């Protein structure tokens, strides 16, 4: 569901179908799109968890916090040692999620 929401919001176009003529040309990008979609399934948005911020597997680990730890210079092994119930794929999912967010074409300020 999250991938469908992201595809709608960010207009993601992954080559999920490969025709026989172009199979060699786009098979790597197809593989990357499928792997990204599998990783993105680990990122959840639930209004009852962390005030609706994106979290890892509906646990109370906001993606934002994991990205800040990685940006501060902590290695994946160090983070995983501190957060034993997380997996390497969870950290990869955070990076894919951030990469997808950075491809937004425009940002509109909402004044409340």
Rosetta constraint file for C-alpha pairs under 8 A:
AtomPair CA 1 CA 5 HARMONIC 6.28 0.50
AtomPair CA 1 CA 41 HARMONIC 7.96 0.50
AtomPair CA 2 CA 6 HARMONIC 6.10 0.50
AtomPair CA 2 CA 40 HARMONIC 7.22 0.50
AtomPair CA 2 CA 41 HARMONIC 6.69 0.50
AtomPair CA 2 CA 43 HARMONIC 7.59 0.50
AtomPair CA 2 CA 44 HARMONIC 6.98 0.50
AtomPair CA 2 CA 45 HARMONIC 7.87 0.50
AtomPair CA 3 CA 7 HARMONIC 5.95 0.50
AtomPair CA 3 CA 37 HARMONIC 6.35 0.50
AtomPair CA 3 CA 40 HARMONIC 6.55 0.50
AtomPair CA 3 CA 41 HARMONIC 7.10 0.50
AtomPair CA 4 CA 8 HARMONIC 6.15 0.50
AtomPair CA 5 CA 9 HARMONIC 6.09 0.50
AtomPair CA 6 CA 10 HARMONIC 5.62 0.50
AtomPair CA 6 CA 11 HARMONIC 7.35 0.50
AtomPair CA 6 CA 12 HARMONIC 7.18 0.50
AtomPair CA 7 CA 11 HARMONIC 4.85 0.50
AtomPair CA 7 CA 12 HARMONIC 4.50 0.50
AtomPair CA 7 CA 13 HARMONIC 7.29 0.50
AtomPair CA 8 CA 12 HARMONIC 7.24 0.50
AtomPair CA 10 CA 100 HARMONIC 7.76 0.50
AtomPair CA 10 CA 101 HARMONIC 7.70 0.50
AtomPair CA 10 CA 103 HARMONIC 7.41 0.50
AtomPair CA 10 CA 104 HARMONIC 5.84 0.50
AtomPair CA 10 CA 105 HARMONIC 7.77 0.50
AtomPair CA 14 CA 29 HARMONIC 7.79 0.50
AtomPair CA 14 CA 30 HARMONIC 6.84 0.50
AtomPair CA 14 CA 33 HARMONIC 5.56 0.50
AtomPair CA 15 CA 26 HARMONIC 7.54 0.50
AtomPair CA 15 CA 29 HARMONIC 6.98 0.50
AtomPair CA 15 CA 30 HARMONIC 5.24 0.50
AtomPair CA 15 CA 33 HARMONIC 7.07 0.50
AtomPair CA 16 CA 30 HARMONIC 5.62 0.50
AtomPair CA 16 CA 33 HARMONIC 7.18 0.50
AtomPair CA 16 CA 34 HARMONIC 7.23 0.50
AtomPair CA 17 CA 30 HARMONIC 7.66 0.50
AtomPair CA 18 CA 22 HARMONIC 6.80 0.50
AtomPair CA 18 CA 23 HARMONIC 5.60 0.50
AtomPair CA 18 CA 26 HARMONIC 7.25 0.50
AtomPair CA 18 CA 27 HARMONIC 7.15 0.50
AtomPair CA 18 CA 30 HARMONIC 7.61 0.50
AtomPair CA 19 CA 23 HARMONIC 5.82 0.50
AtomPair CA 22 CA 26 HARMONIC 6.32 0.50
AtomPair CA 23 CA 27 HARMONIC 5.52 0.50
AtomPair CA 26 CA 30 HARMONIC 6.06 0.50
AtomPair CA 27 CA 31 HARMONIC 6.10 0.50
AtomPair CA 28 CA 32 HARMONIC 6.19 0.50
AtomPair CA 29 CA 33 HARMONIC 6.12 0.50
AtomPair CA 30 CA 34 HARMONIC 6.25 0.50
AtomPair CA 31 CA 35 HARMONIC 6.15 0.50
AtomPair CA 32 CA 36 HARMONIC 6.00 0.50
AtomPair CA 33 CA 37 HARMONIC 6.15 0.50
AtomPair CA 34 CA 38 HARMONIC 6.24 0.50
AtomPair CA 35 CA 39 HARMONIC 6.20 0.50
AtomPair CA 36 CA 40 HARMONIC 6.04 0.50
AtomPair CA 36 CA 93 HARMONIC 7.66 0.50
AtomPair CA 36 CA 96 HARMONIC 6.60 0.50
AtomPair CA 37 CA 41 HARMONIC 6.47 0.50
AtomPair CA 38 CA 42 HARMONIC 7.55 0.50
AtomPair CA 39 CA 43 HARMONIC 7.68 0.50
AtomPair CA 39 CA 89 HARMONIC 6.84 0.50
AtomPair CA 39 CA 90 HARMONIC 7.42 0.50
AtomPair CA 39 CA 92 HARMONIC 7.13 0.50
AtomPair CA 39 CA 93 HARMONIC 4.81 0.50
AtomPair CA 39 CA 96 HARMONIC 7.45 0.50
AtomPair CA 40 CA 93 HARMONIC 5.61 0.50
AtomPair CA 40 CA 96 HARMONIC 7.12 0.50
AtomPair CA 40 CA 97 HARMONIC 6.56 0.50
AtomPair CA 42 CA 56 HARMONIC 5.79 0.50
AtomPair CA 42 CA 57 HARMONIC 4.97 0.50
AtomPair CA 42 CA 90 HARMONIC 6.49 0.50
AtomPair CA 42 CA 93 HARMONIC 6.53 0.50
AtomPair CA 43 CA 54 HARMONIC 6.31 0.50
AtomPair CA 43 CA 55 HARMONIC 5.64 0.50
AtomPair CA 43 CA 56 HARMONIC 4.87 0.50
AtomPair CA 43 CA 57 HARMONIC 5.72 0.50
AtomPair CA 43 CA 58 HARMONIC 7.43 0.50
AtomPair CA 43 CA 63 HARMONIC 7.78 0.50
AtomPair CA 43 CA 90 HARMONIC 8.00 0.50
AtomPair CA 43 CA 93 HARMONIC 6.83 0.50
AtomPair CA 43 CA 94 HARMONIC 7.32 0.50
AtomPair CA 43 CA 97 HARMONIC 7.66 0.50
AtomPair CA 44 CA 54 HARMONIC 5.56 0.50
AtomPair CA 44 CA 55 HARMONIC 5.35 0.50
AtomPair CA 44 CA 56 HARMONIC 6.13 0.50
AtomPair CA 44 CA 57 HARMONIC 5.83 0.50
AtomPair CA 44 CA 58 HARMONIC 5.48 0.50
AtomPair CA 45 CA 49 HARMONIC 7.73 0.50
AtomPair CA 45 CA 52 HARMONIC 5.62 0.50
AtomPair CA 45 CA 53 HARMONIC 6.03 0.50
AtomPair CA 45 CA 54 HARMONIC 4.71 0.50
AtomPair CA 45 CA 55 HARMONIC 6.31 0.50
AtomPair CA 45 CA 58 HARMONIC 7.27 0.50
AtomPair CA 46 CA 50 HARMONIC 7.84 0.50
AtomPair CA 46 CA 51 HARMONIC 7.68 0.50
AtomPair CA 46 CA 52 HARMONIC 4.97 0.50
AtomPair CA 46 CA 53 HARMONIC 7.30 0.50
AtomPair CA 46 CA 54 HARMONIC 7.53 0.50
AtomPair CA 46 CA 58 HARMONIC 7.08 0.50
AtomPair CA 47 CA 51 HARMONIC 5.43 0.50
AtomPair CA 47 CA 52 HARMONIC 3.82 0.50
AtomPair CA 47 CA 53 HARMONIC 7.51 0.50
AtomPair CA 48 CA 52 HARMONIC 6.37 0.50
AtomPair CA 49 CA 53 HARMONIC 7.40 0.50
AtomPair CA 49 CA 55 HARMONIC 7.87 0.50
AtomPair CA 49 CA 58 HARMONIC 6.99 0.50
AtomPair CA 49 CA 59 HARMONIC 7.38 0.50
AtomPair CA 49 CA 60 HARMONIC 6.51 0.50
AtomPair CA 50 CA 55 HARMONIC 7.60 0.50
AtomPair CA 50 CA 60 HARMONIC 6.27 0.50
AtomPair CA 50 CA 62 HARMONIC 7.12 0.50
AtomPair CA 53 CA 62 HARMONIC 6.46 0.50
AtomPair CA 53 CA 63 HARMONIC 7.89 0.50
AtomPair CA 54 CA 62 HARMONIC 5.80 0.50
AtomPair CA 54 CA 63 HARMONIC 5.77 0.50
AtomPair CA 54 CA 64 HARMONIC 7.73 0.50
AtomPair CA 55 CA 59 HARMONIC 6.29 0.50
AtomPair CA 55 CA 60 HARMONIC 6.44 0.50
AtomPair CA 55 CA 61 HARMONIC 5.35 0.50
AtomPair CA 55 CA 62 HARMONIC 4.16 0.50
AtomPair CA 55 CA 63 HARMONIC 5.15 0.50
AtomPair CA 56 CA 60 HARMONIC 7.34 0.50
AtomPair CA 56 CA 61 HARMONIC 5.71 0.50
AtomPair CA 56 CA 62 HARMONIC 6.44 0.50
AtomPair CA 56 CA 63 HARMONIC 6.41 0.50
AtomPair CA 56 CA 90 HARMONIC 6.55 0.50
AtomPair CA 56 CA 94 HARMONIC 7.88 0.50
AtomPair CA 61 CA 65 HARMONIC 7.07 0.50
AtomPair CA 61 CA 66 HARMONIC 7.45 0.50
AtomPair CA 62 CA 66 HARMONIC 6.77 0.50
AtomPair CA 63 CA 67 HARMONIC 6.19 0.50
AtomPair CA 63 CA 94 HARMONIC 5.71 0.50
AtomPair CA 64 CA 68 HARMONIC 6.22 0.50
AtomPair CA 65 CA 69 HARMONIC 6.27 0.50
AtomPair CA 66 CA 70 HARMONIC 6.30 0.50
AtomPair CA 66 CA 91 HARMONIC 7.15 0.50
AtomPair CA 66 CA 94 HARMONIC 7.23 0.50
AtomPair CA 67 CA 71 HARMONIC 6.01 0.50
AtomPair CA 67 CA 94 HARMONIC 6.81 0.50
AtomPair CA 67 CA 95 HARMONIC 7.31 0.50
AtomPair CA 68 CA 72 HARMONIC 6.06 0.50
AtomPair CA 69 CA 73 HARMONIC 6.80 0.50
AtomPair CA 69 CA 74 HARMONIC 5.81 0.50
AtomPair CA 69 CA 79 HARMONIC 7.51 0.50
AtomPair CA 70 CA 74 HARMONIC 5.16 0.50
AtomPair CA 70 CA 75 HARMONIC 6.51 0.50
AtomPair CA 70 CA 76 HARMONIC 7.38 0.50
AtomPair CA 74 CA 78 HARMONIC 6.08 0.50
AtomPair CA 74 CA 79 HARMONIC 6.57 0.50
AtomPair CA 75 CA 79 HARMONIC 6.36 0.50
AtomPair CA 76 CA 80 HARMONIC 6.03 0.50
AtomPair CA 76 CA 88 HARMONIC 6.94 0.50
AtomPair CA 76 CA 91 HARMONIC 7.27 0.50
AtomPair CA 77 CA 81 HARMONIC 6.07 0.50
AtomPair CA 78 CA 82 HARMONIC 6.41 0.50
AtomPair CA 79 CA 83 HARMONIC 6.09 0.50
AtomPair CA 80 CA 84 HARMONIC 5.59 0.50
AtomPair CA 80 CA 85 HARMONIC 7.82 0.50
AtomPair CA 80 CA 86 HARMONIC 6.13 0.50
AtomPair CA 80 CA 87 HARMONIC 6.71 0.50
AtomPair CA 80 CA 88 HARMONIC 7.26 0.50
AtomPair CA 86 CA 90 HARMONIC 6.33 0.50
AtomPair CA 87 CA 91 HARMONIC 7.03 0.50
AtomPair CA 88 CA 92 HARMONIC 6.40 0.50
AtomPair CA 89 CA 93 HARMONIC 6.01 0.50
AtomPair CA 90 CA 94 HARMONIC 6.41 0.50
AtomPair CA 91 CA 95 HARMONIC 6.54 0.50
AtomPair CA 92 CA 96 HARMONIC 6.28 0.50
AtomPair CA 93 CA 97 HARMONIC 5.99 0.50
AtomPair CA 94 CA 98 HARMONIC 6.18 0.50
AtomPair CA 95 CA 99 HARMONIC 6.10 0.50
AtomPair CA 96 CA 100 HARMONIC 6.17 0.50
AtomPair CA 97 CA 101 HARMONIC 6.29 0.50
AtomPair CA 98 CA 102 HARMONIC 6.24 0.50
AtomPair CA 99 CA 103 HARMONIC 6.74 0.50
AtomPair CA 100 CA 104 HARMONIC 7.48 0.50
